[in-house]
């Protein structure tokens, strides 16, 4: 694995390619078993800056111009770099091999869907209940060159907020209540978790019935009629304001916001037909679909459009999701009235 070179050039200092790169090439390659002599001799047909190179061994002799030699050098570099790239570890290599969808533990009690992302490498569950779960994620950077292994993540069962407008009284109907994470009593909207298999829209319709005893005009008409089936997709009394992630970097589940624009109370004699169990004013309890109760009393409040606008602007709804949902509904009303 040795190679002996005799380097001859009358203008060595003016040819850095011959003086530097070729010895480096021999040092990297280091696989010749022959003894070579390399000479750069000026030719009458070539200027001194483009010498002819001669390679000689004990039995053979080759002559090669500078341009073909440079082409061989480039080819050699491409081969060496491709070989090096196959053995150098890089996070992006591991990223390409990572399965994007990482399932939750088989014994998980969390009822929500686990979050997956192309940037998610793996997850560790710290604690979970039926409705929430805390995890540590390992997350790739956007350029896939780094991994952050201490990314805090909080999953929550998807939930809904509903704005209810009673057309008969021209008032918004909602709650005043206390919450564990709030410093004082606050105005609050109708809300709750999705039941298993429920869509956001279905959860909104159910929560309004359970918490307020209201439904849409079209659904009430279908309850009163024995021949007209109710089609929620054709009910223009409902407006879906959107589905939103509650915390862009930390999870928190998804919120579906809806606006019931023509809410009507379900008569007592029809509640059983609607599959409804009413909660009287001042006795409401926010429950979840699994049967647990958080024991927080709700007092029903009614406000006109100017009153509720002022309440939103002055921060009477102390949770950002409640405020955002009401703001979306008011923006829709303002846009509809202006057009």
C-alpha positions as CSV (number, residue, x, y, z in Angstrom):
1,X,0.0,0.0,0.0
2,X,2.8,2.4,-0.8
3,X,3.5,4.6,-3.8
4,X,6.7,6.4,-4.5
5,X,6.4,9.6,-6.5
6,X,9.1,11.7,-8.1
7,X,7.7,15.1,-8.7
8,X,9.4,17.2,-11.3
9,X,8.3,20.6,-12.5
10,X,10.4,23.5,-13.3
11,X,7.6,25.9,-12.3
12,X,6.3,24.1,-9.2
13,X,5.4,27.3,-7.3
14,X,3.2,28.5,-10.2
15,X,1.2,25.2,-10.3
16,X,-0.5,24.8,-6.9
17,X,-2.7,22.0,-8.4
18,X,0.3,19.9,-9.2
19,X,2.1,20.8,-6.0
20,X,-0.7,20.3,-3.5
21,X,-3.8,18.4,-4.9
22,X,-2.0,15.4,-6.4
23,X,0.0,14.5,-3.2
24,X,-3.3,14.8,-1.3
25,X,-4.9,12.5,-3.8
26,X,-2.2,9.9,-3.3
27,X,-2.4,10.2,0.5
28,X,-6.2,9.7,0.6
29,X,-6.2,6.9,-1.9
30,X,-3.1,5.1,-0.7
31,X,-3.9,1.9,-2.7
32,X,-1.3,1.8,-5.4
33,X,1.1,-1.2,-5.4
34,X,3.3,0.2,-8.2
35,X,6.0,2.7,-8.2
36,X,5.2,5.7,-10.3
37,X,7.1,8.6,-11.6
38,X,5.2,11.7,-12.4
39,X,6.8,14.4,-14.5
40,X,5.4,17.6,-15.8
41,X,7.4,18.6,-18.9
42,X,6.6,21.6,-21.0
43,X,5.7,20.6,-24.5
44,X,6.4,22.6,-27.7
45,X,2.7,22.3,-28.5
46,X,1.5,23.4,-25.0
47,X,2.2,26.5,-23.0
48,X,4.1,26.0,-19.7
49,X,0.9,26.4,-17.7
50,X,-0.7,23.3,-19.3
51,X,2.1,20.7,-18.9
52,X,1.9,17.1,-20.0
53,X,1.9,14.5,-17.1
54,X,3.7,11.2,-17.4
55,X,3.0,8.2,-15.2
56,X,5.5,5.4,-15.3
57,X,5.8,2.1,-13.5
58,X,8.3,-0.7,-13.8
59,X,6.6,-2.1,-16.8
60,X,4.2,0.5,-18.2
61,X,4.2,4.1,-19.1
62,X,1.3,6.5,-19.5
63,X,1.0,10.0,-20.7
64,X,-2.0,12.1,-19.8
65,X,-3.0,15.7,-20.2
66,X,-4.0,17.9,-17.4
67,X,-7.8,18.1,-18.3
68,X,-8.3,14.3,-18.2
69,X,-6.5,14.2,-14.9
70,X,-8.8,16.8,-13.5
71,X,-11.8,14.8,-14.6
72,X,-10.4,11.7,-12.9
73,X,-9.8,13.8,-9.8
74,X,-13.5,15.0,-9.8
75,X,-14.7,11.4,-10.3
76,X,-12.5,10.3,-7.4
77,X,-14.0,13.0,-5.1
78,X,-17.5,12.0,-6.0
79,X,-16.8,8.4,-5.1
80,X,-15.1,9.3,-1.8
81,X,-17.9,11.7,-0.7
82,X,-20.6,9.2,-1.6
83,X,-18.8,6.5,0.5
84,X,-18.4,8.9,3.4
85,X,-22.0,9.9,3.4
86,X,-23.1,6.3,3.8
87,X,-21.2,6.0,7.1
88,X,-21.7,9.4,8.7
89,X,-24.7,9.4,11.1
90,X,-27.1,12.3,10.7
91,X,-30.5,12.9,12.3
92,X,-32.1,13.2,8.9
93,X,-31.1,9.6,8.1
94,X,-32.9,8.5,11.2
95,X,-35.8,10.8,10.4
96,X,-36.3,9.1,7.0
97,X,-36.5,5.7,8.8
98,X,-38.9,6.8,11.5
99,X,-42.5,5.7,11.4
100,X,-44.6,8.8,11.4
101,X,-47.6,7.3,13.2
102,X,-46.6,6.3,16.7
103,X,-49.4,4.5,18.4
104,X,-50.4,5.1,22.0
105,X,-49.7,2.4,24.6
106,X,-52.1,-0.5,24.3
107,X,-53.2,-0.1,27.9
108,X,-53.9,3.6,27.6
109,X,-56.9,5.0,29.4
110,X,-56.9,8.2,27.5
111,X,-60.0,8.4,25.3
112,X,-58.7,10.9,22.7
113,X,-56.7,10.3,19.6
114,X,-52.9,10.5,19.9
115,X,-51.2,13.2,18.0
116,X,-48.8,12.3,15.2
117,X,-46.6,14.4,13.1
118,X,-43.8,13.9,10.5
119,X,-41.5,15.6,13.0
120,X,-42.4,13.3,15.9
121,X,-39.6,10.8,16.7
122,X,-41.0,9.1,19.8
123,X,-43.1,9.8,22.9
124,X,-43.1,9.0,26.6
125,X,-46.3,9.1,28.6
126,X,-45.9,10.7,32.0
127,X,-49.5,10.6,33.2
128,X,-53.0,10.2,31.8
129,X,-56.6,10.2,32.7
130,X,-59.6,9.4,30.5
131,X,-59.7,13.0,29.2
132,X,-56.1,14.3,29.3
133,X,-52.6,13.0,29.0
134,X,-49.1,14.5,29.6
135,X,-46.2,13.4,27.4
136,X,-42.6,14.1,26.6
137,X,-41.9,14.1,22.9
138,X,-38.7,13.8,20.9
139,X,-39.1,16.2,18.0
140,X,-37.0,16.8,14.9
141,X,-36.2,20.4,13.9
142,X,-37.7,21.5,10.6
143,X,-34.4,21.0,8.8
144,X,-34.1,17.5,10.4
145,X,-30.6,18.3,11.6
146,X,-31.4,18.4,15.3
147,X,-33.6,16.5,17.8
148,X,-35.3,18.2,20.8
149,X,-35.9,15.4,23.3
150,X,-37.7,17.4,26.1
151,X,-40.8,18.7,24.2
152,X,-43.7,18.9,26.7
153,X,-47.0,17.8,25.2
154,X,-50.5,17.9,26.6
155,X,-53.3,15.9,24.9
156,X,-56.9,16.5,25.7
157,X,-60.1,15.0,24.3
158,X,-61.5,17.2,21.6
159,X,-64.2,19.6,22.8
160,X,-66.8,22.1,21.7
161,X,-68.0,25.6,22.4
162,X,-71.5,26.7,21.3
163,X,-73.0,30.2,21.1
164,X,-76.8,30.1,21.5
165,X,-79.2,32.8,20.3
166,X,-82.8,32.6,21.3
167,X,-84.8,34.1,18.5
168,X,-88.0,34.4,20.5
169,X,-86.4,36.8,23.0
170,X,-83.6,38.2,20.8
171,X,-81.1,37.3,23.4
172,X,-77.9,35.2,23.8
173,X,-78.2,32.4,26.3
174,X,-75.1,31.3,28.2
175,X,-73.8,30.8,31.8
176,X,-72.1,32.4,34.7
177,X,-70.0,30.0,36.7
178,X,-66.7,29.4,38.6
179,X,-63.9,27.3,37.3
180,X,-60.9,25.7,39.0
181,X,-58.3,27.7,37.0
182,X,-60.1,31.0,37.2
183,X,-59.6,33.6,39.9
184,X,-63.2,34.6,40.0
185,X,-66.7,33.9,38.6
186,X,-66.8,34.3,34.8
187,X,-69.3,34.3,32.0
188,X,-69.1,31.0,30.0
189,X,-70.5,29.4,26.9
190,X,-72.0,26.0,26.4
191,X,-69.3,23.4,26.0
192,X,-68.1,19.9,26.7
193,X,-66.1,16.9,25.4
194,X,-66.8,14.8,22.3
195,X,-68.4,11.5,23.1
196,X,-66.7,8.5,21.6
197,X,-67.3,8.4,17.8
198,X,-69.0,11.9,17.8
199,X,-68.1,14.6,15.4
200,X,-67.7,18.2,16.6
201,X,-71.1,19.2,15.2
202,X,-72.8,16.3,16.8
203,X,-71.2,17.1,20.1
204,X,-72.4,20.7,19.8
205,X,-76.0,19.7,19.2
206,X,-75.9,17.3,22.2
207,X,-74.4,19.8,24.6
208,X,-77.0,22.5,23.8
209,X,-79.8,20.0,24.6
210,X,-78.1,18.7,27.8
211,X,-77.1,22.0,29.3
212,X,-79.8,24.4,28.1
213,X,-82.7,22.4,26.8
214,X,-82.5,24.1,23.4
215,X,-82.5,22.9,19.9
216,X,-82.8,24.4,16.4
217,X,-86.1,25.5,14.9
218,X,-85.8,22.9,12.1
219,X,-85.0,20.1,14.5
220,X,-88.0,21.0,16.7
221,X,-90.2,21.0,13.6
222,X,-89.0,17.5,12.7
223,X,-89.8,16.4,16.3
224,X,-93.3,17.7,16.0
225,X,-93.8,16.2,12.6
226,X,-94.2,12.4,12.2
227,X,-93.3,12.5,8.5
228,X,-90.4,14.9,8.1
229,X,-87.0,13.3,9.2
230,X,-84.4,15.7,10.5
231,X,-81.3,16.2,8.4
232,X,-78.6,18.1,10.4
233,X,-76.6,18.8,7.3
234,X,-79.6,20.8,5.9
235,X,-80.2,22.8,9.1
236,X,-79.3,26.4,8.3
237,X,-79.9,27.4,11.9
238,X,-76.5,26.0,12.8
239,X,-73.3,27.6,11.7
240,X,-70.0,25.8,12.3
241,X,-67.4,28.5,13.1
242,X,-64.4,26.2,12.7
243,X,-62.1,23.7,14.3
244,X,-59.0,25.0,16.0
245,X,-56.0,23.7,17.8
246,X,-56.0,25.3,21.3
247,X,-52.2,25.4,21.9
248,X,-50.1,25.4,18.7
249,X,-47.0,24.0,20.2
250,X,-48.3,22.1,23.3
251,X,-51.5,20.4,22.1
252,X,-54.6,20.8,24.3
253,X,-56.9,19.0,21.9
254,X,-59.0,20.6,19.1
255,X,-62.0,22.9,19.7
256,X,-65.0,22.9,17.4
257,X,-66.9,26.2,17.7
258,X,-70.6,26.4,16.6
259,X,-73.3,29.1,16.5
260,X,-76.9,28.2,17.0
261,X,-78.7,31.1,15.4
262,X,-82.4,30.1,15.8
263,X,-82.4,28.3,19.1
264,X,-85.8,27.4,20.6
265,X,-86.5,25.6,23.9
266,X,-87.7,22.1,23.7
267,X,-91.2,21.8,25.4
268,X,-91.3,19.6,28.5
269,X,-93.6,17.1,26.9
270,X,-91.2,16.6,23.9
271,X,-88.0,16.1,25.8
272,X,-88.3,12.4,25.9
273,X,-88.9,12.3,22.2
274,X,-85.8,14.3,21.6
275,X,-83.7,12.0,23.8
276,X,-83.1,15.0,26.2
277,X,-82.5,15.2,29.9
278,X,-82.9,18.8,31.0
279,X,-80.9,20.6,33.6
280,X,-82.9,23.4,35.3
281,X,-81.7,27.0,35.6
282,X,-79.1,27.3,38.4
283,X,-78.8,23.5,38.7
284,X,-76.7,22.8,35.6
285,X,-73.7,20.6,35.9
286,X,-71.1,20.3,33.2
287,X,-70.7,16.7,32.6
288,X,-68.8,14.5,30.2
289,X,-69.8,11.6,28.0
290,X,-68.2,9.1,30.4
291,X,-70.5,9.9,33.2
292,X,-68.1,11.9,35.4
293,X,-69.2,15.3,36.8
294,X,-67.0,18.2,37.8
295,X,-69.6,19.6,40.2
296,X,-69.5,23.2,38.9
297,X,-72.8,25.0,39.1
298,X,-73.9,27.0,36.1
299,X,-76.3,30.0,36.3
300,X,-78.1,30.8,33.1
301,X,-77.6,34.4,31.8
302,X,-79.4,36.2,29.0
303,X,-78.0,39.3,27.2
304,X,-78.9,41.4,24.1
305,X,-76.5,41.9,21.2
306,X,-75.2,45.3,22.6
307,X,-74.8,43.8,26.1
308,X,-72.9,40.7,25.0
309,X,-70.7,42.8,22.7
310,X,-69.7,44.9,25.6
311,X,-69.1,41.9,27.8
312,X,-66.7,40.4,25.2
313,X,-64.8,43.6,24.8
314,X,-64.4,44.1,28.5
315,X,-63.1,40.6,29.2
316,X,-66.1,39.2,31.1
317,X,-65.4,35.8,29.5
318,X,-62.2,34.9,31.3
319,X,-61.2,31.9,29.1
320,X,-59.6,32.7,25.7
321,X,-61.6,29.9,24.0
322,X,-64.9,31.3,25.2
323,X,-63.9,34.8,24.2
324,X,-62.7,33.7,20.7
325,X,-65.9,31.7,20.1
326,X,-68.2,34.6,21.0
327,X,-66.0,37.0,19.0
328,X,-66.3,34.7,15.9
329,X,-70.1,34.7,16.3
330,X,-70.3,38.5,16.7
331,X,-68.1,38.9,13.7
332,X,-70.4,36.7,11.6
333,X,-73.4,38.7,12.7
334,X,-71.6,42.0,11.8
335,X,-70.6,40.7,8.4
336,X,-74.1,39.3,7.7
337,X,-75.8,42.6,8.7
338,X,-73.4,44.7,6.6
339,X,-74.0,42.6,3.5
